[in-house]
């Protein structure tokens, strides 16, 4: 159970942003939900879904993409998980106790929590997985999320006396069902972090027995979530209800079938023919389906932008490109799905000032806007070069169209600039990103937890998700102070607002494009499909089928 200090700080920091939970239960029906809660419905409990990208990995300590995090959220479970109201609810842990100084959290694990092979989920499974995520040989791209834990920062920092000494991490198994976590400081969002895949447990004996094949195939994993993965290949994957799950009576779905489809028109055809229960619409299809009874739209705190390799693209050219794209025309014509033109990196409507209640955007508003004249001014300052840059994008249909639009805008407004589009499958694009082997990249970022740091700490020097060769000591100091100083929450919030200006205006690390909206078709009989505004995008633990003809 959450202690009072956690609840109060959570409310102080994040209550305004919980307005986003209005879109939490897509396909909600209160009467139907109550009926489903009393037992299985008469309908066949099979959900058919589509995904635009193949799964790069199912290794919880190595994932760094949205598709993998969604899949992991269905088949694995941390100490807590995000519930239907986007707040942490018990997962493997049934309660948490705090020390007097609020730095030591003792998690009491559910005695019924088991792996899919019937063995118990233990405190040691968490200790092993967390240390593995921080070890230099198996360092997770999301290891930085563990910085609130005692000694984590030093363990992952080269030349620090603690570097690589994972046994010094502030996590200990008191016994099989008691996990003690010692924090550097009592951060208010730690329970939410434990719902993220990097914090999920792994059973050491099983993992080591699989060797290099662990998490490469469905049968080379064991699961502790609501579902198990029974099939996985490049064309799709299948989840089935986990009979060993501690809360299996809550789970109504018997099976979830995923098919990889990269074309929006094909998605719609599959929806219309009853082969898919949900489909994302592209711009051409929104007007056609906007009056359809299964049509839904909602906004998300997800940002899309062009990311520059700052070691390749000079700053004056970056500043010119930031201002050379007409984003209003882009969202209104090319996307047409409720997305908002963004002159900022941190999303609107996600978190609010802890004392004034003002949105994060209130202080600096629009930072980088479309202005062809200003773009040409910076281009002139760059020497009006005749230069060619490569734009790296995924091979999804809508992203290829976005890249074409960007190419046209940049080449039209910046004479002498040529943009070559490099289209890569999702997994290959991630590999090039990891190697920072690109000039410019079309990228997206969604929040992992409800705090401004979830966007702003990406760009710290050598950060696991920086991948742009960006480094600024002033920026790093702001982020470090925000991680360690919670005595003045208002000042902390405002310093992070200022950091965004450094990132965009001063250093031009990225060119913001839009804050994502979604236009989808979802069958009326799909109930309680939970859409989260942060962390894994979907939860199917509470989803059920009712009223299917």
C-alpha positions as CSV (number, residue, x, y, z in Angstrom):
1,X,0.0,0.0,0.0
2,X,1.3,3.5,-0.8
3,X,2.3,5.5,2.3
4,X,1.1,9.0,2.8
5,X,4.3,10.7,1.8
6,X,4.2,9.0,-1.6
7,X,0.6,9.9,-2.2
8,X,1.0,13.6,-1.2
9,X,4.1,14.2,-3.3
10,X,2.5,12.4,-6.3
11,X,-0.5,14.6,-6.1
12,X,1.6,17.8,-5.7
13,X,3.7,17.0,-8.7
14,X,1.3,15.3,-11.1
15,X,-2.4,15.7,-10.2
16,X,-3.1,18.3,-13.0
17,X,-1.7,15.9,-15.6
18,X,-4.1,13.2,-14.6
19,X,-6.6,14.9,-16.7
20,X,-5.1,12.8,-19.4
21,X,-6.7,9.8,-18.0
22,X,-9.9,10.7,-19.7
23,X,-8.6,8.6,-22.6
24,X,-7.5,5.8,-20.4
25,X,-10.2,3.3,-21.1
26,X,-10.8,3.2,-24.8
27,X,-14.1,1.5,-25.4
28,X,-15.2,1.8,-21.8
29,X,-18.7,0.8,-20.8
30,X,-19.4,1.0,-17.1
31,X,-22.3,-1.5,-17.1
32,X,-20.3,-3.9,-19.3
33,X,-17.2,-3.5,-17.1
34,X,-19.2,-4.4,-14.0
35,X,-20.6,-7.5,-15.7
36,X,-17.2,-8.5,-16.9
37,X,-15.9,-8.1,-13.4
38,X,-18.3,-10.7,-12.1
39,X,-17.2,-13.4,-14.5
40,X,-16.3,-14.2,-18.1
41,X,-18.6,-12.8,-20.8
42,X,-20.3,-15.1,-23.3
43,X,-18.2,-13.7,-26.2
44,X,-15.1,-15.4,-27.4
45,X,-12.2,-13.6,-25.6
46,X,-9.8,-13.1,-28.5
47,X,-8.4,-9.6,-29.4
48,X,-6.9,-9.1,-32.8
49,X,-4.4,-6.2,-33.1
50,X,-2.0,-4.6,-35.6
51,X,1.5,-3.2,-35.0
52,X,3.5,-1.0,-37.4
53,X,6.8,-2.4,-36.4
54,X,8.4,-5.8,-35.6
55,X,9.6,-6.4,-32.1
56,X,13.3,-5.7,-31.9
57,X,13.7,-7.5,-28.5
58,X,11.9,-9.0,-25.5
59,X,14.8,-8.7,-23.2
60,X,13.5,-6.3,-20.5
61,X,17.0,-4.9,-19.7
62,X,17.8,-4.1,-23.3
63,X,14.6,-2.7,-24.8
64,X,14.4,1.0,-25.8
65,X,11.4,1.1,-28.2
66,X,7.7,1.6,-27.7
67,X,6.6,-1.7,-29.4
68,X,8.8,-3.8,-27.1
69,X,7.6,-2.0,-24.0
70,X,3.9,-2.6,-24.9
71,X,4.6,-6.3,-25.5
72,X,6.6,-6.6,-22.2
73,X,3.8,-4.9,-20.2
74,X,1.4,-7.8,-21.1
75,X,3.7,-10.7,-20.4
76,X,5.9,-9.4,-17.5
77,X,5.2,-7.5,-14.3
78,X,7.2,-5.4,-12.0
79,X,6.7,-4.5,-8.3
80,X,3.9,-2.2,-9.4
81,X,2.1,-1.8,-12.8
82,X,0.1,1.2,-14.2
83,X,-3.6,0.7,-13.5
84,X,-6.7,1.9,-15.4
85,X,-6.4,5.4,-13.9
86,X,-2.6,5.7,-14.8
87,X,-1.5,5.4,-11.2
88,X,0.7,2.6,-9.8
89,X,-1.3,-0.4,-8.5
90,X,0.2,-3.6,-6.9
91,X,1.9,-6.0,-9.2
92,X,4.3,-8.5,-7.8
93,X,4.5,-6.4,-4.6
94,X,1.4,-6.4,-2.5
95,X,2.6,-3.5,-0.3
96,X,5.5,-1.2,0.4
97,X,6.8,0.1,3.7
98,X,9.0,3.2,4.2
99,X,11.7,4.0,6.8
100,X,11.5,7.1,8.9
101,X,13.9,9.0,6.7
102,X,11.9,7.9,3.7
103,X,15.0,6.6,1.9
104,X,14.5,2.8,2.5
105,X,11.5,1.1,0.8
106,X,10.7,-2.4,1.8
107,X,8.5,-4.2,-0.8
108,X,6.5,-7.2,0.4
109,X,6.0,-9.6,-2.5
110,X,2.7,-11.3,-3.2
111,X,3.1,-15.0,-2.1
112,X,1.0,-16.1,-5.1
113,X,3.3,-14.3,-7.7
114,X,4.7,-17.0,-9.9
115,X,6.6,-17.5,-13.2
116,X,4.8,-19.3,-16.0
117,X,6.8,-22.5,-15.1
118,X,5.1,-22.5,-11.7
119,X,8.2,-21.3,-9.7
120,X,7.8,-18.3,-7.3
121,X,8.8,-14.8,-8.3
122,X,11.4,-13.9,-5.6
123,X,13.1,-10.8,-4.4
124,X,16.3,-12.2,-5.9
125,X,14.8,-12.1,-9.3
126,X,14.6,-8.3,-9.0
127,X,18.1,-8.0,-7.5
128,X,19.5,-10.0,-10.4
129,X,17.7,-8.0,-13.1
130,X,18.4,-4.6,-11.7
131,X,22.1,-5.3,-11.2
132,X,22.2,-6.7,-14.8
133,X,20.7,-3.5,-16.1
134,X,23.5,-1.5,-14.6
135,X,26.5,-3.8,-15.3
136,X,28.9,-2.3,-17.9
137,X,28.7,-5.6,-19.9
138,X,24.9,-5.6,-20.1
139,X,24.1,-1.9,-19.5
140,X,20.5,-1.1,-20.3
141,X,19.8,2.0,-22.5
142,X,17.3,2.9,-19.7
143,X,19.8,2.3,-16.9
144,X,19.6,6.0,-16.0
145,X,16.1,5.5,-14.7
146,X,17.7,3.7,-11.8
147,X,19.7,6.8,-10.7
148,X,17.4,7.3,-7.6
149,X,18.7,4.0,-6.2
150,X,21.7,4.3,-3.9
151,X,25.1,4.1,-5.7
152,X,23.4,3.6,-9.2
153,X,24.9,6.8,-10.5
154,X,28.4,5.8,-9.6
155,X,28.0,2.2,-10.8
156,X,27.2,3.4,-14.3
157,X,29.8,6.2,-14.4
158,X,33.2,5.5,-15.9
159,X,36.1,6.6,-13.7
160,X,33.9,6.6,-10.7
161,X,35.2,4.5,-7.8
162,X,32.0,2.5,-7.9
163,X,32.0,1.9,-11.6
164,X,30.8,-1.6,-12.5
165,X,30.5,-2.6,-8.8
166,X,26.9,-3.7,-9.0
167,X,27.0,-5.4,-5.7
168,X,27.1,-2.0,-4.1
169,X,23.6,-1.1,-5.6
170,X,21.1,-0.2,-2.9
171,X,18.9,-3.2,-3.4
172,X,18.8,-6.3,-1.2
173,X,16.7,-9.5,-0.9
174,X,15.9,-9.8,2.8
175,X,14.2,-13.1,2.1
176,X,12.4,-14.6,-0.9
177,X,9.4,-12.3,-0.5
178,X,11.0,-9.2,0.9
179,X,12.9,-6.7,-1.2
180,X,14.7,-3.7,0.3
181,X,15.5,-0.7,-1.8
182,X,17.6,2.2,-0.5
183,X,17.3,5.5,-2.3
184,X,19.7,8.4,-2.6
185,X,16.8,10.7,-2.0
186,X,13.0,9.9,-1.6
187,X,11.9,10.7,-5.2
188,X,8.1,10.9,-5.5
189,X,7.8,8.9,-8.7
190,X,9.7,5.8,-7.7
191,X,6.7,3.5,-7.5
192,X,5.8,4.5,-11.0
193,X,9.3,3.6,-12.2
194,X,8.9,0.0,-10.9
195,X,6.1,-0.4,-13.5
196,X,8.6,0.2,-16.3
197,X,10.2,-2.7,-18.1
198,X,13.8,-2.0,-17.0
199,X,12.7,-2.7,-13.5
200,X,11.0,-6.0,-14.3
201,X,12.4,-9.2,-12.7
202,X,14.4,-11.9,-14.4
203,X,14.9,-15.4,-13.0
204,X,18.7,-15.9,-13.1
205,X,18.8,-19.7,-13.3
206,X,16.5,-19.7,-16.3
207,X,18.2,-16.8,-18.1
208,X,21.6,-18.3,-17.7
209,X,20.4,-21.7,-18.9
210,X,19.2,-20.2,-22.2
211,X,22.5,-18.5,-22.8
212,X,22.6,-16.2,-25.9
213,X,19.2,-17.4,-27.0
214,X,17.4,-15.9,-24.0
215,X,14.6,-13.6,-25.1
216,X,15.2,-14.3,-28.8
217,X,12.3,-16.7,-29.1
218,X,9.0,-17.1,-27.3
219,X,10.0,-20.5,-25.8
220,X,13.3,-19.1,-24.5
221,X,11.5,-17.0,-21.9
222,X,9.3,-17.5,-18.8
223,X,6.7,-14.9,-17.9
224,X,5.1,-13.5,-14.8
225,X,2.5,-11.1,-16.3
226,X,-1.2,-11.5,-17.2
227,X,-0.2,-13.3,-20.5
228,X,2.5,-15.5,-22.0
229,X,4.0,-15.2,-25.4
230,X,3.3,-18.4,-27.4
231,X,4.5,-17.3,-30.8
232,X,6.8,-14.6,-32.2
233,X,8.3,-13.9,-35.6
234,X,8.8,-11.0,-37.9
235,X,5.2,-11.1,-39.1
236,X,3.5,-11.0,-35.7
237,X,3.2,-12.6,-32.2
238,X,0.6,-14.2,-30.0
239,X,-0.2,-13.8,-26.3
240,X,-2.3,-16.3,-24.3
241,X,-3.7,-16.0,-20.8
242,X,-1.2,-17.0,-18.1
243,X,-2.7,-19.6,-15.9
244,X,0.0,-19.0,-13.3
245,X,-0.6,-15.3,-13.0
246,X,-1.5,-14.3,-9.4
247,X,-4.5,-12.1,-10.5
248,X,-5.7,-14.4,-13.3
249,X,-9.3,-14.0,-12.3
250,X,-9.2,-10.3,-13.4
251,X,-7.9,-11.3,-16.8
252,X,-10.8,-12.0,-19.3
253,X,-9.0,-12.2,-22.6
254,X,-7.9,-15.7,-23.6
255,X,-5.7,-14.7,-26.5
256,X,-4.3,-11.6,-28.3
257,X,-3.1,-11.9,-31.9
258,X,-0.7,-9.3,-33.3
259,X,0.0,-8.9,-37.0
260,X,2.8,-6.5,-38.3
261,X,1.2,-4.2,-40.9
262,X,3.2,-1.1,-42.1
263,X,0.5,0.3,-44.4
264,X,-2.5,2.3,-43.0
265,X,-4.8,1.3,-45.9
266,X,-4.1,-2.4,-45.3
267,X,-4.8,-1.8,-41.6
268,X,-8.2,-0.4,-42.5
269,X,-9.0,-3.2,-44.9
270,X,-8.3,-5.8,-42.1
271,X,-10.5,-3.8,-39.7
272,X,-13.4,-3.7,-42.3
273,X,-13.2,-7.4,-43.0
274,X,-13.2,-8.3,-39.2
275,X,-9.6,-9.5,-39.1
276,X,-8.5,-6.6,-36.8
277,X,-10.3,-5.0,-33.9
278,X,-8.3,-1.8,-34.0
279,X,-6.7,0.2,-36.8
280,X,-4.8,3.5,-37.0
281,X,-6.0,5.9,-39.7
282,X,-3.8,8.0,-41.9
283,X,-4.7,11.5,-43.2
284,X,-6.5,10.3,-46.3
285,X,-8.8,8.0,-44.3
286,X,-9.7,10.3,-41.4
287,X,-12.3,12.3,-43.4
288,X,-13.7,9.1,-44.8
289,X,-14.2,7.5,-41.4
290,X,-14.8,10.5,-39.1
291,X,-18.5,9.7,-38.8
292,X,-18.0,6.0,-38.4
293,X,-19.4,4.7,-35.1
294,X,-16.1,3.0,-34.3
295,X,-14.1,6.2,-34.9
296,X,-12.0,7.6,-32.0
297,X,-9.5,10.4,-31.6
298,X,-7.3,11.4,-28.7
299,X,-4.3,13.5,-27.9
300,X,-1.0,12.1,-26.5
301,X,2.0,13.6,-24.7
302,X,4.2,12.1,-27.5
303,X,6.6,14.3,-29.4
304,X,8.0,13.9,-33.0
305,X,11.0,15.8,-34.2
306,X,14.1,15.8,-36.3
307,X,17.2,14.8,-34.3
308,X,20.6,16.1,-35.4
309,X,23.9,14.3,-35.1
310,X,25.6,17.5,-33.7
311,X,29.0,16.2,-34.6
312,X,28.0,16.2,-38.3
313,X,25.5,19.0,-38.9
314,X,26.9,22.5,-38.0
315,X,24.8,24.5,-35.5
316,X,23.9,27.3,-37.9
317,X,22.5,24.8,-40.4
318,X,20.6,23.1,-37.6
319,X,19.0,26.4,-36.6
320,X,18.1,27.1,-40.2
321,X,16.4,23.7,-40.6
322,X,14.5,24.2,-37.3
323,X,12.7,27.2,-38.8
324,X,12.3,26.0,-42.4
325,X,9.3,23.6,-42.0
326,X,5.7,24.7,-42.1
327,X,4.4,22.5,-39.3
328,X,0.8,23.8,-39.4
329,X,0.3,22.7,-43.0
330,X,2.0,19.4,-42.0
331,X,-0.4,18.5,-39.2
332,X,-3.5,19.8,-41.0
333,X,-3.0,18.2,-44.4
334,X,-0.5,15.3,-44.1
335,X,-1.5,14.0,-40.6
336,X,-5.1,15.2,-40.1
337,X,-5.4,13.0,-37.0
338,X,-5.6,15.6,-34.2
339,X,-1.8,16.1,-33.9
340,X,-0.7,19.6,-32.9
341,X,2.1,21.6,-34.6
342,X,4.9,21.8,-32.0
343,X,7.3,24.7,-31.5
344,X,8.6,22.9,-28.4
345,X,10.0,19.6,-27.2
346,X,8.2,19.1,-23.9
347,X,4.5,18.3,-24.6
348,X,1.6,20.5,-23.6
349,X,-0.9,19.3,-21.1
350,X,1.3,16.6,-19.5
351,X,2.6,18.1,-16.2
352,X,1.9,21.3,-14.3
353,X,3.8,23.6,-11.9
354,X,3.5,22.1,-8.4
355,X,2.6,25.4,-6.8
356,X,1.0,27.6,-9.5
357,X,-0.8,24.8,-11.4
358,X,0.4,26.3,-14.7
359,X,1.2,24.0,-17.6
360,X,4.9,23.3,-18.4
361,X,4.4,25.3,-21.6
362,X,3.3,28.5,-19.8
363,X,6.7,29.9,-19.1
364,X,8.4,29.8,-22.5
365,X,5.5,28.9,-24.8
366,X,6.5,28.4,-28.4
367,X,10.3,28.4,-28.7
368,X,11.1,27.5,-32.3
369,X,8.5,28.5,-34.9
370,X,8.3,28.2,-38.7
371,X,9.8,31.3,-40.3
372,X,11.2,31.0,-43.8
373,X,12.9,34.4,-43.6
374,X,14.7,33.5,-40.3
375,X,15.6,30.2,-41.7
376,X,17.3,31.8,-44.7
377,X,19.1,34.2,-42.3
378,X,20.7,31.3,-40.4
379,X,21.4,29.6,-43.7
380,X,23.2,32.7,-44.9
381,X,25.2,32.7,-41.6
382,X,26.1,29.1,-42.3
383,X,27.6,30.3,-45.6
384,X,24.7,29.3,-47.9
385,X,26.3,25.9,-48.4
386,X,25.7,23.5,-51.2
387,X,25.4,20.4,-49.0
388,X,23.7,17.0,-48.8
389,X,22.4,15.5,-45.6
390,X,20.8,12.1,-45.1
391,X,17.5,11.8,-43.3
392,X,17.0,8.4,-41.5
393,X,13.4,7.1,-41.1
394,X,11.5,3.9,-40.3
395,X,9.9,2.1,-43.2
396,X,6.4,2.8,-42.1
397,X,4.1,4.3,-44.7
398,X,3.2,7.5,-42.8
399,X,6.8,8.1,-41.8
400,X,8.0,7.9,-45.4
401,X,5.4,10.5,-46.3
402,X,6.5,12.7,-43.4
403,X,10.1,12.4,-44.7
404,X,9.1,13.5,-48.2
405,X,7.3,16.5,-46.8
406,X,10.4,17.5,-44.7
407,X,12.6,17.0,-47.8
408,X,10.4,19.3,-49.9
409,X,10.2,22.0,-47.2
410,X,13.9,22.0,-46.5
411,X,15.1,22.0,-50.1
412,X,12.5,24.7,-51.0
413,X,13.3,27.1,-48.1
414,X,17.1,26.5,-47.9
415,X,18.7,26.8,-51.4
416,X,21.6,24.5,-51.9
417,X,20.4,21.9,-49.4
418,X,19.8,18.4,-50.6
419,X,18.1,15.8,-48.4
420,X,18.5,12.1,-49.2
421,X,16.0,9.9,-47.4
422,X,17.3,6.7,-45.9
423,X,14.4,4.3,-45.3
424,X,15.3,1.4,-42.9
425,X,13.3,-1.3,-41.2
426,X,12.6,-0.5,-37.5
427,X,15.3,-2.8,-36.1
428,X,18.0,-1.5,-38.5
429,X,17.0,2.1,-37.8
430,X,17.5,1.5,-34.1
431,X,20.9,0.0,-34.8
432,X,22.0,3.0,-36.7
433,X,20.6,5.2,-33.9
434,X,22.5,3.2,-31.3
435,X,25.7,3.7,-33.3
436,X,24.9,7.4,-33.8
437,X,25.6,6.6,-37.5
438,X,23.2,9.2,-39.1
439,X,23.1,12.9,-40.1
440,X,19.5,13.7,-39.3
441,X,16.8,11.3,-37.9
442,X,13.1,11.4,-37.7
443,X,12.4,10.4,-34.1
444,X,9.7,10.2,-31.5
445,X,9.6,10.2,-27.8
446,X,6.9,9.4,-25.3
447,X,7.1,9.7,-21.5
448,X,8.1,6.8,-19.3
449,X,6.9,8.3,-16.0
450,X,5.0,11.4,-14.9
451,X,7.8,14.0,-14.2
452,X,9.5,16.5,-16.5
453,X,12.7,14.6,-16.2
454,X,11.2,11.9,-18.5
455,X,11.8,14.2,-21.4
456,X,14.6,16.4,-20.2
457,X,17.1,13.9,-18.9
458,X,17.4,12.2,-22.4
459,X,20.0,14.8,-23.4
460,X,22.6,14.6,-20.6
461,X,26.1,13.9,-21.7
462,X,26.6,10.2,-22.6
463,X,23.0,9.5,-21.6
464,X,21.6,6.1,-22.7
465,X,19.1,7.7,-25.0
466,X,21.1,10.8,-26.0
467,X,22.4,9.3,-29.2
468,X,23.1,12.7,-30.8
469,X,26.6,13.3,-29.4
470,X,25.2,16.3,-27.6
471,X,27.0,17.6,-24.5
472,X,26.4,20.8,-22.5
473,X,27.7,21.2,-19.0
474,X,25.1,23.9,-18.1
475,X,22.3,21.5,-19.2
476,X,23.8,18.6,-17.4
477,X,23.9,20.6,-14.1
478,X,20.3,21.5,-14.4
479,X,19.3,17.9,-14.8
480,X,21.6,16.6,-12.0
481,X,20.2,19.2,-9.6
482,X,16.6,18.2,-10.6
483,X,17.5,14.6,-9.8
484,X,18.9,15.3,-6.4
485,X,17.2,18.5,-5.1
486,X,13.5,18.1,-4.2
487,X,13.5,20.7,-1.4
488,X,12.0,23.4,-3.7
489,X,9.7,21.7,-6.2
490,X,8.7,25.0,-7.9
491,X,12.3,26.0,-8.5
492,X,13.1,22.5,-9.8
493,X,10.2,22.7,-12.3
494,X,11.2,26.1,-13.5
495,X,14.9,25.1,-14.0
496,X,13.7,22.3,-16.2
497,X,11.6,24.7,-18.2
498,X,14.7,26.8,-18.8
499,X,16.7,23.6,-19.9
500,X,14.3,23.2,-22.8
501,X,15.4,26.7,-24.1
502,X,19.0,25.6,-24.0
503,X,18.3,22.4,-25.9
504,X,16.2,24.1,-28.6
505,X,17.2,27.7,-29.0
506,X,20.8,27.8,-27.9
507,X,22.1,24.4,-29.0
508,X,19.5,23.4,-31.7
509,X,19.8,19.7,-30.9
510,X,16.5,18.9,-32.5
511,X,13.8,20.5,-34.7
512,X,10.3,19.9,-33.1
513,X,7.6,18.9,-35.5
514,X,4.4,17.8,-33.8
515,X,2.7,16.6,-30.6
516,X,1.0,13.4,-31.6
517,X,-2.7,12.8,-31.9
518,X,-4.4,9.5,-32.8
519,X,-7.3,8.8,-35.1
520,X,-8.3,5.2,-34.8
521,X,-11.0,2.7,-35.5
522,X,-11.8,0.4,-32.7
523,X,-14.6,-2.2,-32.6
524,X,-17.4,-1.3,-30.3
525,X,-17.2,-4.7,-28.6
526,X,-13.7,-4.1,-27.3
527,X,-14.0,-2.9,-23.7
528,X,-11.5,-1.4,-21.3
529,X,-8.6,-1.3,-23.6
530,X,-6.4,1.0,-21.4
531,X,-4.3,3.6,-23.2
532,X,-1.6,5.1,-20.9
533,X,-0.2,8.6,-21.5
534,X,3.2,7.5,-20.2
535,X,5.1,4.3,-19.8
536,X,3.9,1.4,-21.9
537,X,1.2,2.7,-24.2
538,X,-1.4,-0.1,-23.7
539,X,-2.5,-2.5,-21.0
540,X,-4.8,-5.5,-21.8
541,X,-5.0,-6.9,-18.3
542,X,-8.5,-5.4,-17.9
543,X,-9.7,-5.6,-21.6
544,X,-12.5,-7.9,-22.6
545,X,-14.9,-8.6,-25.5
546,X,-18.6,-8.0,-25.2
547,X,-21.4,-7.6,-27.7
548,X,-19.6,-9.0,-30.7
549,X,-22.1,-10.3,-33.2
